[in-house]
Amino acid sequence: MNIDEALELFEKNGVASSKQMIRRWIRQEKIKAKLHSKRQGYEIDAESLISFVEEKKKNIKNPARYQEGFQDGYAAAMEEISERFKRMLFLGMYEKQFPISRSEFRNICADKISTRNLKSFLEFVDKNCFGRGVSKPRQQIYCNQIADFFYFEKAGITIDQRKYDRDQDISIEDTAYDMLIKKLLKDFRDK
């Protein structure tokens, strides 16, 4: 068997695609072969070649498996980063802080929620958000934002904005109002 025939066998098995690699493995004595002359080239031992191909096929890595592993590792790293940001928010670290006004929140709710559900929803909001831990609802609570997370102080609500559709054209403050309404509406419907 010559180099060209060996190359066909390697390409068919997906092991190598160049004559130079085969010549290197012959020089390294990984494949048994005899050089008759420069003109005729190497005469390769068929058994040695087949056993080498089988050995190489065992070591070929599946790129799809690596892609799955990469995606799993990326997801795990993002989850760890998310947890770190949440802890930072609870410790009072944030990139931006702004007030959420109860009256403005109620006005936005009046525009977005049907009138038959509005009163009971606003009572739910006062009890679970603005009035949490106090007898009379606060006039404002503060929202701390870091990366994709919003933490509404006093209400004890943390929201990951990746779980909600966000309009990139609106401000962070408007996004916070919007996500808080969506979160509280979900909680209101689930109660």
The 8 nearest C-alpha neighbors of each residue, nearest first, counted from 0:
[[1, 43, 42, 4, 45, 5, 44, 2],
 [0, 2, 42, 4, 3, 43, 41, 5],
 [1, 3, 5, 4, 6, 41, 18, 0],
 [4, 2, 6, 5, 1, 7, 18, 0],
 [5, 3, 7, 6, 1, 2, 0, 8],
 [4, 6, 2, 8, 3, 7, 9, 1],
 [5, 7, 9, 3, 8, 4, 10, 2],
 [8, 6, 4, 10, 5, 9, 11, 3],
 [7, 9, 5, 11, 6, 10, 12, 4],
 [8, 10, 6, 14, 12, 15, 11, 7],
 [11, 9, 13, 7, 12, 16, 8, 15],
 [10, 12, 8, 9, 13, 7, 14, 6],
 [13, 11, 9, 10, 14, 8, 56, 52],
 [14, 12, 10, 11, 9, 15, 16, 56],
 [13, 15, 9, 12, 10, 55, 56, 52],
 [16, 14, 9, 10, 13, 17, 20, 6],
 [15, 17, 10, 6, 9, 18, 14, 13],
 [18, 16, 19, 20, 15, 6, 21, 10],
 [17, 19, 21, 20, 22, 6, 2, 16],
 [18, 20, 22, 17, 21, 23, 24, 16],
 [21, 19, 23, 18, 22, 17, 24, 15],
 [20, 22, 18, 24, 23, 19, 25, 17],
 [21, 23, 25, 19, 20, 24, 26, 18],
 [22, 24, 20, 26, 25, 21, 19, 27],
 [25, 23, 27, 21, 29, 26, 22, 30],
 [24, 26, 28, 30, 22, 23, 27, 29],
 [27, 25, 23, 28, 24, 22, 29, 30],
 [26, 28, 24, 25, 29, 23, 30, 22],
 [29, 27, 25, 30, 26, 31, 24, 32],
 [28, 30, 24, 27, 25, 31, 51, 26],
 [29, 31, 25, 28, 47, 48, 24, 32],
 [32, 30, 44, 47, 28, 43, 25, 29],
 [31, 33, 43, 42, 44, 41, 30, 25],
 [34, 32, 42, 41, 35, 43, 31, 44],
 [33, 35, 41, 36, 40, 42, 32, 37],
 [36, 34, 33, 40, 41, 39, 42, 37],
 [37, 35, 39, 38, 34, 40, 41, 33],
 [36, 38, 40, 39, 35, 34, 41, 33],
 [37, 39, 36, 40, 35, 41, 34, 42],
 [40, 38, 36, 37, 35, 41, 34, 42],
 [41, 39, 37, 38, 36, 34, 35, 42],
 [42, 40, 34, 33, 1, 43, 32, 35],
 [41, 43, 1, 33, 32, 0, 34, 44],
 [44, 42, 32, 0, 1, 41, 45, 31],
 [43, 45, 47, 32, 31, 46, 48, 42],
 [46, 44, 48, 47, 43, 49, 0, 31],
 [47, 45, 49, 48, 44, 50, 51, 31],
 [46, 48, 50, 44, 45, 49, 30, 31],
 [47, 49, 45, 51, 46, 50, 30, 52],
 [48, 50, 52, 46, 51, 47, 45, 53],
 [49, 51, 53, 47, 52, 48, 46, 54],
 [50, 52, 54, 48, 49, 53, 47, 55],
 [53, 51, 49, 55, 54, 50, 56, 48],
 [54, 52, 56, 50, 51, 55, 49, 57],
 [53, 55, 51, 57, 52, 56, 50, 58],
 [54, 56, 52, 58, 57, 53, 51, 59],
 [57, 55, 53, 59, 58, 54, 52, 14],
 [56, 58, 55, 54, 59, 53, 60, 52],
 [57, 59, 55, 56, 60, 54, 53, 14],
 [60, 58, 56, 57, 55, 61, 14, 13],
 [61, 59, 62, 58, 64, 65, 57, 56],
 [60, 62, 64, 63, 59, 65, 66, 58],
 [63, 61, 65, 64, 60, 66, 67, 59],
 [64, 62, 66, 65, 61, 67, 68, 60],
 [65, 63, 67, 62, 66, 61, 68, 60],
 [64, 66, 68, 62, 63, 67, 69, 61],
 [65, 67, 63, 69, 68, 64, 70, 62],
 [68, 66, 70, 64, 69, 65, 71, 63],
 [69, 67, 65, 71, 66, 70, 72, 64],
 [68, 70, 66, 72, 67, 71, 65, 73],
 [71, 69, 73, 67, 72, 68, 74, 66],
 [72, 70, 68, 74, 73, 69, 67, 75],
 [73, 71, 75, 69, 70, 74, 68, 76],
 [72, 74, 70, 76, 75, 71, 69, 77],
 [73, 75, 77, 71, 72, 76, 70, 78],
 [76, 74, 72, 78, 73, 77, 71, 79],
 [77, 75, 79, 73, 78, 74, 72, 80],
 [76, 78, 80, 74, 79, 75, 81, 73],
 [77, 79, 81, 75, 76, 80, 74, 82],
 [80, 78, 76, 82, 81, 77, 75, 83],
 [81, 79, 83, 77, 82, 78, 76, 84],
 [82, 80, 78, 84, 79, 83, 77, 85],
 [81, 83, 85, 79, 80, 84, 78, 86],
 [82, 84, 80, 86, 81, 85, 87, 79],
 [85, 83, 87, 81, 86, 82, 88, 80],
 [84, 86, 82, 88, 87, 83, 81, 89],
 [87, 85, 89, 83, 88, 84, 90, 82],
 [86, 88, 84, 90, 92, 85, 89, 83],
 [89, 87, 85, 91, 92, 90, 86, 93],
 [88, 90, 86, 91, 87, 85, 92, 150],
 [89, 91, 87, 88, 92, 86, 85, 93],
 [90, 92, 88, 89, 87, 93, 143, 86],
 [93, 91, 88, 87, 90, 94, 89, 145],
 [94, 92, 145, 144, 95, 143, 88, 91],
 [95, 93, 145, 144, 96, 92, 143, 146],
 [94, 96, 144, 93, 143, 97, 145, 142],
 [97, 95, 143, 142, 144, 141, 93, 94],
 [96, 98, 142, 141, 99, 95, 143, 172],
 [99, 97, 141, 140, 142, 100, 139, 96],
 [100, 98, 140, 139, 141, 101, 142, 97],
 [99, 101, 139, 103, 102, 104, 98, 138],
 [100, 102, 104, 138, 139, 103, 105, 99],
 [103, 101, 105, 104, 100, 106, 138, 139],
 [104, 102, 106, 100, 105, 101, 107, 99],
 [103, 105, 101, 107, 102, 106, 100, 108],
 [104, 106, 108, 102, 103, 107, 101, 109],
 [107, 105, 103, 109, 108, 104, 102, 110],
 [106, 108, 104, 110, 109, 105, 103, 111],
 [109, 107, 105, 111, 110, 106, 112, 104],
 [108, 110, 106, 107, 111, 112, 105, 117],
 [111, 109, 107, 108, 112, 106, 113, 105],
 [110, 112, 108, 109, 107, 113, 106, 180],
 [113, 111, 108, 109, 117, 110, 114, 116],
 [112, 114, 115, 116, 117, 111, 109, 110],
 [115, 113, 117, 116, 112, 118, 109, 110],
 [114, 116, 113, 117, 118, 119, 112, 120],
 [117, 115, 114, 113, 119, 118, 120, 112],
 [116, 118, 114, 120, 119, 115, 112, 113],
 [119, 117, 121, 120, 116, 122, 115, 114],
 [118, 120, 122, 121, 117, 116, 123, 115],
 [121, 119, 123, 117, 122, 118, 116, 124],
 [120, 122, 124, 118, 123, 119, 117, 125],
 [123, 121, 125, 119, 120, 124, 126, 118],
 [122, 124, 120, 126, 121, 125, 127, 119],
 [125, 123, 121, 128, 127, 122, 126, 120],
 [126, 124, 129, 130, 122, 123, 128, 136],
 [125, 127, 130, 123, 124, 131, 128, 122],
 [128, 126, 131, 124, 125, 123, 130, 129],
 [127, 129, 154, 124, 131, 125, 130, 126],
 [128, 130, 125, 136, 137, 131, 154, 127],
 [136, 131, 129, 126, 125, 133, 128, 137],
 [130, 132, 127, 128, 133, 126, 129, 154],
 [131, 133, 130, 134, 153, 154, 127, 126],
 [134, 132, 130, 131, 135, 136, 137, 129],
 [133, 135, 130, 136, 132, 131, 126, 137],
 [134, 136, 133, 130, 137, 125, 129, 131],
 [130, 137, 135, 129, 125, 138, 134, 133],
 [138, 136, 129, 139, 130, 135, 140, 101],
 [137, 139, 101, 100, 136, 140, 102, 129],
 [140, 138, 100, 101, 99, 137, 98, 141],
 [139, 141, 99, 98, 152, 153, 129, 142],
 [142, 140, 98, 152, 97, 99, 151, 143],
 [141, 143, 151, 97, 150, 96, 98, 152],
 [144, 142, 96, 150, 149, 93, 95, 151],
 [143, 145, 149, 95, 93, 148, 94, 96],
 [144, 146, 93, 94, 148, 147, 149, 143],
 [145, 147, 148, 144, 84, 94, 149, 93],
 [148, 146, 160, 159, 145, 161, 149, 144],
 [149, 147, 159, 145, 146, 158, 144, 160],
 [148, 150, 144, 158, 157, 143, 142, 151],
 [151, 149, 157, 143, 142, 156, 152, 144],
 [150, 152, 142, 156, 154, 141, 155, 157],
 [153, 151, 154, 141, 155, 150, 142, 140],
 [152, 154, 155, 140, 151, 131, 129, 128],
 [155, 153, 128, 152, 156, 151, 131, 129],
 [156, 154, 153, 152, 151, 157, 150, 128],
 [157, 155, 151, 154, 150, 158, 152, 128],
 [156, 158, 150, 149, 151, 155, 159, 148],
 [159, 157, 149, 148, 160, 150, 156, 178],
 [160, 158, 148, 161, 147, 162, 149, 157],
 [159, 161, 162, 163, 147, 158, 148, 165],
 [162, 160, 163, 159, 147, 164, 165, 148],
 [163, 161, 160, 159, 164, 158, 165, 178],
 [164, 162, 160, 161, 165, 178, 159, 181],
 [165, 163, 166, 162, 161, 160, 178, 167],
 [166, 164, 167, 163, 174, 160, 161, 178],
 [165, 167, 168, 169, 164, 174, 170, 163],
 [168, 166, 169, 165, 170, 174, 171, 164],
 [169, 167, 166, 170, 165, 171, 174, 173],
 [170, 168, 167, 166, 173, 174, 171, 172],
 [169, 171, 173, 172, 174, 168, 167, 175],
 [170, 172, 174, 173, 175, 169, 144, 176],
 [171, 173, 175, 174, 170, 176, 97, 99],
 [174, 172, 176, 170, 175, 171, 177, 169],
 [173, 175, 171, 177, 172, 176, 178, 170],
 [176, 174, 172, 178, 173, 177, 179, 171],
 [177, 175, 173, 179, 174, 178, 180, 172],
 [176, 178, 174, 180, 175, 179, 173, 181],
 [179, 177, 181, 175, 180, 176, 182, 174],
 [178, 180, 182, 176, 181, 177, 175, 183],
 [179, 181, 183, 177, 178, 182, 184, 176],
 [182, 180, 178, 184, 179, 183, 185, 177],
 [183, 181, 179, 185, 184, 180, 178, 186],
 [182, 184, 186, 180, 185, 181, 187, 179],
 [185, 183, 187, 181, 186, 182, 180, 188],
 [184, 186, 182, 188, 183, 187, 189, 181],
 [185, 187, 183, 189, 184, 188, 190, 182],
 [188, 186, 184, 185, 190, 189, 183, 120],
 [187, 189, 185, 186, 190, 184, 183, 120],
 [190, 188, 186, 187, 185, 184, 183, 182],
 [189, 187, 188, 186, 185, 123, 184, 183]]
